[in-house]
Amino acid sequence: LAFCMSGGVDSLSLIGIARRELGREVHGFTIANTDERYEEADMVELAARELGVRHTWVRPSTDGFLELLRQVVRQHDAPLATITYFTHWLLVREIGRAGYRISISGTGADELFSGYYDHHLAYLREVSSDPALHAASRAAWERHVRPLVRNPYLRDPDYFVRDRERRDHVYLGAEEFAAYLHEGFAEPFAEAHYADDLLRNRMLNELFHEAVPVILHEDDLNAMAFSIENRSPFLDRELFEHCYSIPTRHLVRDGRAKAVLRDAMRGLVPDAALDNRRKVGFNAPIHDLLGVDDPVVRARVLADGPLYEHVRRDRVAALLEKRELPNSESKLLFNLVNVQAFLEAA
């Protein structure tokens, strides 16, 4: 079986079940990158050794990136949602080259068991009525989670305790990025109401509207480009119903999200992965793909075209000059060349 493999609990849970519970042969495929924010090579290699799986690193390259991006955009008939889905395209291309016709991913575990950094803060709000549990959970968050969080809003443990409606963290940098446009643009955040419990409501919005539908759409388009069927076993109705019967107070423990999943996988997944609180996500820095030091590439990005009917060229040029980009600007630069590829193909 071919798996999209990371060093995180989600994919390793599926791989651990396949190997140790079902006795299946497993081949894991992982995107390599040079940015420590997304790099988890030690954990991936440890898991591959302990679980006894074949493993292949897929290494992005700047060679021919813009041409390849145009090919992927044509396949999607739309700009890609984020840089993640370009790297996923590289991954399933390699899976297809290896002869597999099914790929398995860990999509949905974050939304079933709690997995994002804002989930910790929503959890702190939901247990705030239990002073002892809240104090212990807050102390664990301060000790283990705060040092890992980059989003400035999510470094405040009382972010939701003070106001459950705050969503400033979602569109981080939106006002600054709107300044790249010739005409101003703003979009208010909106969500559906499923539950009074803040954590559950956020997770259900992510599951039904925000994260999972986008992931499935983009993953399936990528996979079918290589005649591969994408499967996401966590998105099982019975598992969903069971997970949403678990009291919220059990979802996070000692600064670890997905506490229930971690407990269930003990003995199937390496302890080092189960005990790791760091949330990496499936991502890559734009500089692993876009060769900004190549004058031909820079000229191509800044060339006249429909993108600059809407976007300020001087702001894009300044972005290309920056040696280090925070995650938000890395995503922005990808989105700009991504939209450029779509507009020029239209």
N, C-alpha and C positions, 0 to 999 in steps of 0.2 A: 504494500500500500504506500502511496506517496502522500506525504504530509507537508503542509506549510509549517515549518518548525522554527520556533523562537526559543529563548531561554526562559519563557514565562510559564506560569502554571497552566494556562488554557491549552495550548498545543501539547505540552508535555503530559497533561492528564490524558488526552486522547491517545497519545503515543504509548504512555504507560499501560493503559487498558489494553491496547492492541497487542503489545509485546508480552506483558506479564499476566494478563487475565485471559487473553484469547490466543496467545502463542503465534501471532502473525508476524511475518517478516515486514519490516518497516524501512522505508527510505525517506529521510528527512531532507528538506531543501530550505536553505536559509539565506537571506540577503545579507551580505557583508557590507559594512561601511566603516568609514574612518573617523566618525564623530562619536566621542565618548558619551554623548547624550543618548544615542541609540544603540551603542555597541554592547553586545552581550556575548562575545565569542567564548569567554571562559565558561559561562553557564551552559551554552549550547554544546561545547565539546565535552564537558563533564557529563551532561545528560546523554549524549550519544554513546560515550564509553559505558556508563553505568547501565543503560538500557540495551546496549548491544545492537544499535541500529546503524544502517548505512547512512552516510551523511554527505551532502554536497553543498559547498558554499557557492553562491551565485554572486559574482562581483560586478557591480555597476561600473560603467566606463563612460568617459566623456566623448569617446570616439563616436561620431555620427549621431550624437544624442538628438539634435534638433530634427534630423531626418526621421529618426526612429519615433520621436514624439508625434510627428505628423502622421506616421503610419498608424499609431495607436489611436490617435484622435479620429482618424477616418474610420477605424474599426468601431469606435464607440458612437460615431455620428454626433459627437458633442465634446466639449472640453472635459477632461478628467476632473473628478470631484476634488482630489488632492494629489499630492506627490506620491502618496502611499500606493495609488493604483497604477502608477507607472512602474514602481518597483515590483508590485505584484505581477504585472505583465511580464517582467523579466523572469520572475520566479516560475510562472506557469509555462513560459516558453521552454525553460530548462526541463521542467517536469515532462512536457510533451516530447522533447528531444530524447529523453530517457525511455520513452515508450509507454508511459502511463496514460490511462484514459480516465482515471478518477483521482481527484486531489481532495484532501480532507483538511479543513481549517477549524480554528477554535472560535470562530465568530459567535457572539452571543453570551459568552461566559461572563463578561463584564456586566452585562445588563441583567443577568439572572442572579448572580452571586454578589455583586458590587465589586467594582474594579478601578474606578477613576478617582483621582485625587479629590474632586469635589464631593464624591460619595462619602469620604471620611467626614467632611464638614456637615453634610446632611445627616449623617449618623449621629454626630455630636448633638445636633439639635434634637433629634428624635429621642435620645436617651437623657436629655437635660432634666427631665422630670424625676429621674432617679439620681440623686446627688452623688451617691457612692460610685455608681457605674460611670456617670459622666466625668467625675474627677479622675478616675483611673484611666478612662478612655482618652481624656484630654492630655493627661501626662504622657501616655504612650504615644499619642500623636506628636506631641512636642519633641519627644526623645527620638522617635524613629522616622516620622513622616515629614515633618517640616523641613529638615535638611535636604530632602529630595525634591521639594516643590519649587518650580521656577515662576509660576504665575503669581504675581504679587497679591492679588485678591485672595488666592487660596492659601496664602501663608498666615491668614488670620483665623484662628480656631473658632472665633465667635461670629464669623462672617454670616452664617445662617441663623445663629442663635438670636442675633439682634434683629434680623429681618429675613424671613424665609423667602421673600420675593426677589432678593438681589440676584442679578444675573450678569453683573459687570464682567465677570470672568469669561463669559462665553465669547463675546466679540472683542477680545483683548486687542487694542491698537486700532480699532475700527475707525476712529476719528482721524488718526494720523494717516491711515491708508487711504481714506476717502480723499485726502489732499493730493493723491496721485491722479485724480480724475479732473478733467476740465470742468465738469459740473458736479456739484456736491451730491452725495448720496448717503442715506441712512436707512437702516432697516430695523424696526423694533423686534425684539425677541418675543416669541409667543410659544405657548405650550398648552397641551390639553390637560384637563383635570380628570385623573383616574382615581386618586386616593388622597386622603388628607395627610397621610404620612409622606413627608417631603422626599425622603430617599426613595421610597417605592414609586412615587409619582415621577421623579426624574428618570428612574430606571425604565419605567414603562414608556415614557416619551422617547427615550433613546431606543428602546426596542421596537416601537411601532412607527415612529416618525423621523427620528433624527439620525442615529448611527446605523443601525442594522439594515434598514431598507437600502440605504446608499451603498453599504458594503456589499450586500448581496447582488445588487444591480451591477456594480462595477466588477466585482469578482466573476460573476457569470459571463459578462461580456468578454473579459480577459480569457477566461477558461475556454469558452466556446470558439475563440479565435484559433485554438489549437486542438479542437475537438475533444476537450477534456470536460468531464462533469465535475462541478464543484459541489462538495457536500459539507454541511455544517451541523454536526451531530448534536451540538448543544441546543439547537433550535428544534427541540422535540416537544410536542404538546404536553405529554405526561410529565416530562422533566420540568417544563415551565410551571405547570400547575403545582407540582410538589415544591418547587423553589419559592413560589409566592405564598405557600402555606407556612413557611418558616418565619417565626417572629423576627422582626428587624433587629432586636437586641443581639441576636446571634450572628449577624452577618459580618461584623468586624470584631476582632479581638486582639488586644495587645498591639495595636497599630497595624494589624494585618487585615486588609480587605480579603474577600473571598474565604473567610475563615472556615465556612462549612465545606467548601470544595477542597481546601487544603487538608482538612481533617479526613475527608473521604478518600483522598489520594495517598495518604501516608502508607508507605510500603509499595506503592505502584510508581511513584515519582520520586526522584532523588530528593533527599531532605534539604539539600542546599537550595533547590528551586522553591520548595514549599515554604522555606523560612525566609526567603528573600522578599523584602517589602517594596523594592524598587519597581515602579511602573515604567516600562520603556515604550511600549507601543510599536507598531510596525511602521517605520518611517526611515527617511534618509535625508541627509543634507543636500541642498541643491548643488553645492560645489562638487559633490561626487558624480554629478551628471552633466552640469553645464560648465564647459571649459572657459571661464570668464577671462583667463589670461591669453586666450587665442584671439588675435585681432580679427580673424575671419568670423569667429563666433560672435564677438562683440558687434561687429558691423552688421551681421545678420539680424541680431536682436534689435538693434537700433535703426534698422533700415525703414524707409517710408512704407507705410501700409495702413490698413484700416484700424489697427490697434491704437495708433496715435491720433486718430480722430476722437478718441475718448480718454486717452491716458497721456499724461505729461511725459514727454521723452526725456527731459532733463532730470526728472525724478528717477526714471529707470536707469539712466546713465550713472547717476550718483550711487544707486544701489549696486550696480555692477562693479563699482570701485571699491566697495567695502570688502575687507579681507575676512572678517568674522561677522556672521549673521546670526542673530537670535532666531529661535525656531519660527517665530511669527513672520519675520522678514524672509527667511528661507522659503517658507510656504508661499509668501506673496510673490517672490521672484519666479517661482515655478508657475504660479497661477497666471502671471503675466505672459510668459512665453507659451504657456499652454493655450490661453485664449488667443494669442497671436497665431498659433498653429491652426486653430479652428477657424478664425476669421479669414485666413489666407487660403484655407481649403474650401471655404464655402462658395 
